[in-house]
Amino acid sequence: MEYSIRGDETTKELYLQGRLTFSDNVVFRKIVDDLKEYSGSKCVFDLSGLEFIDSAGLGMLMLLRDATVGRPFTISIRKADGQVRRMLEIAKFDALIPFED
């Protein structure tokens, strides 16, 4: 997985690309740790470049959600398509993290 972060003081956008699997665990944990320090109002995870996610990737998204509960900002998922969208729907992620489609 590759990622880039854009945004300003109020909104942060994280773009994920490639495949989100267990091998990305260390990198993803750094993203989650960095978000714990974020003081803006909104964080969007743009998954338009993500081609594949496995069960470990879903678990990492759960870590993200758990780490942001009670924080001063909202999180959402944008542009999940194909296999990634199907996995998120099967796992009922829309009940945990709002989709912006």
N, C-alpha and C positions, 0 to 999 in steps of 0.2 A: 504494500500500500504506500502510496505517496500522498502527501497532503500539503495544502497551503492555507494560510490564514490571512484574511483581509478584514477591514472594518475600521471603525473609529471608536470613540469613547463610549458610545451608547450601543452599538451593534457590532458583533463579531460574526464573521462568516467563515466556516471551516469547510474547505473543499476536499473531499476524499476521492482518490482515484485508484483504479486497479482492483486488487482483491483484498478483502479484510478477513484474515484468517488468524489462527493461533500464533503464527510466526510474527505478527504485528503487535503482540501483547505489550512488549516493552515500550515501543513508540506510542501506542495508544494510551498507556498509563501516564506517560509524560504529558500528553494532551489533556487528560483528565486532571492531573495535578496542576497544570497551568490554569485550567478553568476555575479551580478553587480560589484563585487569586483575582479573578476577573470581577470588576465592579460595575460593568455596564448594565443595560436593561434587557438585552436580547442576544441569544447565541443561536445561530442557524447552522445546521449540518447539511450541507449540500452534497447529496449522494449521486448527482448526475454522472459523475465520472467513475463511480464504483460499478464494476462489472460482476462481482461475485462476493457473497458473504456466506460464511459457514456458521455453525452453531457457536463456535468460539467468538466469532465476530459479533453475533447477537449478544453473547454474554458481555462483551466489551461495551456495547451500547447500553446494557443494563448497568454496568459500573458507572458509565457516564451519567445516566439518569440518577442513580443513587447518590453520586457525589455532588449533584447540583440541587438536590431537594433542600429547600430552605434557604437557598442562595437568593440574592436580590435580582436575579435575572430569569427570564424564561428561556427554554430550549425548544427547538422544533427541528423537524426533518423536512428537507425540501428535495424534490425531483428524484425520488427513488423509482427506478424503472426495472423492468425485466425480472430476472431471478432475484435481485435484491428486494424489489417490491413484493414479490410473492412470499419470500421468507419473512419479511416484516409483517405481512398480512396474516400468514399462518401463525406466527408467534403473537399476534394481537398487539403489536407495538403501538398501534394508533390509540390504544387505551392508556398507554404509558407516556408516550411522547407524541405531541400533536404533529400531524403532517400538514405542510403548507401548500399542497397541490391545488 
